[in-house]
Amino acid sequence: PGETLPSRALAIPEAVARAHGLTLDQLAQRLRTGRPAVMPRVENGRLLIDARTVLPGEDGDLVQALRQALGRG
């Protein structure tokens, strides 16, 4: 705990969520309860998906999860 690991994240600004009628917290909840589940965090007005949590070959699954969460399944 308290140790920082270097990483990169996909950042989705609040404006993207709002454009789909969602708050960042609602978008995060949809991602967490979707299939596959995605575990983002909301920080400084952005939804962040840590690249360490996306395994090689899972990019397409992540894109599909985002589309579904934004209502564009």
HELIX and SHEET records of a PDB file:
HELIX    1   1 GLU A   14  ALA A   19  1                                   6    
HELIX    2   2 LEU A   24  THR A   33  1                                  10    
HELIX    3   3 ALA A   51  THR A   53  5                                   3    
HELIX    4   4 ASP A   59  ALA A   69  1                                  11    
SHEET    1   A 3 ALA A   9  PRO A  13  0                                        
SHEET    2   A 3 ARG A  46  ASP A  50 -1                                        
SHEET    3   A 3 ARG A  41  GLU A  43 -1                                        
END                                                                             
